Amino acid sequence: MRCVSWLLLGTCLLVLGPAVQGVPVQCPSLCHCHGDLQHVICDNVGLKKIPRVSEATRLLNLQRNNLGSIPTGAFSESKGLISLHMQHCQLREIGSQAFKGLKKLIYLYLSNNEISSIKSGAFEDLTELTYLYLDGNKISDLGKGIFSPMINLFILQLNHNKLRELRPGTFTGAKDLRWLHMSGNKLTILHPGSLDDVENLAILHLDGNKISTYPSAAMSKLRVVEELTLGRNPMKTIPDNAFQSFGRYMEKLHLDNMGLEKFSDDAFTGVTAIKSLHLDNNKLKSLPRSLEYGTLTNLTLSNNPWNCTCQLAPLRRWMDSSHNRPDAVCASPPTQKDKPVRDSTNFSSCRLKGKRIKKGTRH
């Protein structure tokens, strides 16, 4: 059984089946129940422990209660749950077998708690889990194979935790993961191999961390990344072939607010589908020759010290032919200082380099 999800709203409509026959019909104290106990709502009612609900229950909302922990067996009678909401419950730890028995669970919301530790086996039995929200906690470490039961995991939210590094084996078993959000952590390094188990990632958010060197070895097995955010990391250079393994799929790239000084000439080799590129608030003077402008529809360039020489001529030609008019100002040479790139007269004598004609080609 699946349900329709509106991710941006954080809400879910469950497609409800018939109620299980012969189960208790009493709604837990302080809670509100709907649809013959299929929806049990206990939002902000002062609960101190997790209430027992029947196997008929599909959605259990426990938000904004001071629960502190999840005892083993807390959901042993809740085998029909599809969606479990435990945001703002002051949870401090996810113990081993915390969700044992929830073999039908698809949505698990654990955002905005005090979780600092996830014990081995915490997610046992969650083989159907598709959406896991752990953002806004205090998680500093992820054990090897912690997500391994989640063979159907599609979206993992880990934004705004305290993760410091990503090691090989963290995502073992989660081979279908497509959206991985790790913005606003304290990541300094993604070890080689740390993303090998999730080579089908389409969206990878790493902005707002402390990564100073582009993690080429960790990213080399990724194949179909469509959106990559690295903004607000203290990274000065982007190396050759940085995005090559997934370049024909990548449409959105955020490299803003990094103190970025330079691209290697072949940094954009293999990047053929990019539509949105954000480079504002860096220290860039030029753009690499490997950057193809043909697919770009959104380019941000403001607050960089651009050097308005012929090296920027491809950018200027794109500006002249595009409806997109990014804000970019020349810092050099002195005669062009403070002039918008699109108005600079310094490109009029730049020669357009033609494409090389392959040997044997008729022309």
N, C-alpha and C positions, 0 to 999 in steps of 0.2 A: 504494500500500500504506500503510495506517495502522496504528497500534498503540494499545493501551489504555494510558491513563496514570493513575497514582495520584499526583497533583501534590503532595499533602501529604507523601507519603513520599519524593518525589524519585526514584521508581523507575519503571521502564517494562517492560512485557512486550511483546515484539515478536511479531507474528504472522508467523511465518517461512515463506517460500516455499521451493521446492526449491533446493538448492545449484546454483551456476553450474557448468556442466560445463567441464572442461578447465582449471581454475584450480589454482594451487599448493596443496598440501595441508599445507604445513609451518607449524606454529605458530611465531610469532616467539619468539626466545630470551627466557627469563625469564617469558614469559606463559603463561596457561592458556587453552585453547581448548575450546569446546563446540559440538556440533551441526555437525560438518564445517566448522569455522572460522567459523560464523555469529556466534558470540559470542566475542570475543577480550578477555580480562581481563588487564590489565597494571597492576593497582592496587598502587602503592607497592612497586615492584620495582627501583628505582634506575636507571631509564632516563634517558639524557641526550639522546636524540633520538627522534623519532617513528618507530615501527617501520612497515615496509611490511606491509600486509595485503591479502588478495585481494579481488576483486570480489564474492566470496561473502559477505564479512563484513557483517553487519547492525548489530551493536553493537560499539563499540570503547571500552573503559574504560581511560583513561590517568591516572586520578586519582593525586595525590600522587607525582608524579615531577618532577624538576628539569629541565624542558624549556626554559624561558627564552624561546623564540621558536617560531614556526611558519614554516618555510621555504616559499617558493613551490613548489608541486608536491608537497608532503608527502603529499597524499591523492590523487594522480593515479591510483593503482591501486585506490582504495577507493570506486569509483563506486556500490557497492551500499549504502553506509552509510545507516542510518536514525537511529541514535542515537550521538552522540559525547560522551564524558565527559572533560573536561579541567580539573576543579576542582583547586585546590591544586597547580598545576604551575609556579608561579613565572613565569608568562607576563608579559612586560612590555609587549608591543605586539602588535597584530593588523595584520599587513602587508597590502598590496594583494594580492588574489587568494589569500589564505591558505587558503581553503576551495574553491578552484576544482575543479570536477569533481563536487562533492557535490550533484548535482541531485536526489537522493532523500532528502536529510537532512531529518528532521522535528524532532529534538531536539538542541539544542546547549547543553551545560553548560560555562560558562567562569567560574563563580563562584569567589570567594576566590583571586584571583591578584593580580598587581601591575600589571595593565594600566592604563596612563595614556594610551595613544594608540591610536586606531583609524583606520587609513589609508583614504583614498578607495578604493573597490572591494574593501574587505576581505571583504564578504559577497557578492561576485559569485557567481552560479550557485545561490544558496540560495533558489530560487523555491518550494520545497516546505516550507521551514522554518516551523514552527508555534509552537515554544516556544524562546525564547532567554533564557538566564540569564547575566547579566553583573553580578550583585550582588556586593558585597564587593571592589571593585577601586578604582582611583584615577583614574577617568575624569573629567576636568574639562570636556570639550567634546565635542559631537556635531556632526560636519560635516553640512552640508546634503545631504539625500538619502542619508545613510549606510545607511538601512534600505530604500531603494527597491527592491532586488531581491526583498524578502520580501513578495510579494503575498498570501501565506497566513499571515503572522504573526498569532498570536492572543494570546499572552502574552509580555510583555517585562518582565524583572526588571532594574531598575537601582538597587535599594536600596543604600544605604551606599557611594556613590561620592563624587565631589567636584564634581558639576555645580553651576554657578553661575547659569546662565540657560538658558532654552529659547527658541529662535528659530524663526521661520517656516521651513518647508521641512525641518525635522529629520525629520519622519515622512512625507515625500512617498512615495507608493507603498504604504505600510503601511495601506491603507484598511480592512482587516479586523481591525485590532488591537482587542481587547476588554478586556484587562487590562493596565494600565500602572502599574507600581510604581516610584516614585521617592522613597521614604521615606529619611530620614537622609542627604540630600545637603546642599549649601550654596546651594540655589536662593534667590535674592532676587527674581527677576522671571521671569514667564512673559509673553513679549512678545505683543502682539495678533497673532492668526493662528497662533500656535505649535502649537495643537491642532486647527486647522481640517481637517487631513488625516485625523484620526482621530475623526470626529464620532460614530462608533458605539461609543465606549468605554462599557463597562458598569461597570468598576471602575477608579478613579483614586485612587492613594495618594500624597499629598504631605506627609504628616506628618513632623515632625522636620527641617524646613528653616528658612530665614530670611526667609520671605515676610511682609512687613509690611502689604501692601495686598491686599485680595481681588482676584484677577486676573479681573475681570468680562469684559474684552475678549477674553482668551484662552479663556474658558470659554463664550462666547456661542454657539458653533456646536455644542457638545455637546448631544446629543438624548436619550440613553437611559442616562445614568449612574444606576446602582442603588446604588453605594456610593462615598462620597467621604470621604477622611480628610484633615483639615487641622490636626489637633492638633499641639501643640508648634511652632507658628509664631507669631512675635510680632505678632499681628494684633489691633488694638484694636476695630475695628468691622466689621460685616458690612452691606453696602449694600442698598438696595432692589433687588428682583428678582434677587438673587444666584444663585438656583437655578432661575429660571423656565423656562429652555429645556429642562431635563430633570426638572422638579419632579414630573411625574406618574409618573415611574419611580423616583425616588430613595426607597430604603427605609432606608438606613443613612447617617448623617452624624455624623462625629467632629469636634467643635470643642473638645476638652478641652485644658487646660494651655497656654493661649495668652495669658493676660492680657487676654482679651476683656472689653471694658467695656460694649458697647452693640450692639444690633441696630437698624437702621432699621425703622420701622413696617412696611414692606412687604417686609422681607427674605425672608419665606417665601411670598410671592405665587406661586401656581402649584404649591406643594408639597402634593400631595394623597394620597401613598401612604406617607409616612414611618412606619416602625415602630420604629426605633432611633435615638435622638438622645443624644449624649454631650456635656454642657456642664460637667463637673466641673472644679474647679481653675481658675476664672476670676475676673473681677471684676464679674460681672453683678448688677444690682440688680432688673432686670425682664425680662420676655419680650415680644416684639412681638405686636401684635394680630393679625398675619397668620398666626401659628402655629396650625394646626389640630391638636387633640389626639385627634380621633376614631380615627385609625389607630395611634396610639402604643401599643406594648407594652413598650418598654424606654426609660426616660428617666433619665439620671444628672445630678444637680444639685449635688452636695456641694461644699463649700468655695467658695461664692459669697456675697457680702454682700446677700442678698435683702431687698428693701424690701416688707414685708408690708402693702401697701395694696391698694385695689380693682383696681389694674392687674394684680395677680397672682391675682385671683379666678378666672379661667378655669383656671389651673393647679390651684388648690385644689379646684375642682369636679371636675376630672379625677381628682385624687387620691382624692376621696371616692367616685368611681364605679369606680375601677380597682383591680385586684389589685396593680398596681405601686405600691410605696410608697417613692419615692426619698427619699434623705436630703438634706433642704434645711432650712436654719436661717435664721430671720429675723435680720437685723442692725439693722433699723429698722422702724418708729419705736421710740423708747426703751421704750415699754411692752411691746413684743413681742420685744425683743432676747433672743437665745439660745433662743427657743421654736422648735420644729419648725414648719415651714409647715403641716403637716397638723394640728397641734394649736392653731394660732393662732385666737383668737376675733375677730380683726380683720376677718374677711370676712363676718360674719353680716349686716351691713347693706348689703353690696354688691348693687346691682341687676343682674339678668341682662339684658343687652342683647339684645332680640329681633331676629330677622332682618327687614330691610326688606321690606315687601310691594311687589312690583312693581306699577306703575300698571296698572290694568285687570284685575288678578287678583281673582277672586271669593273672598270669605272670609265 
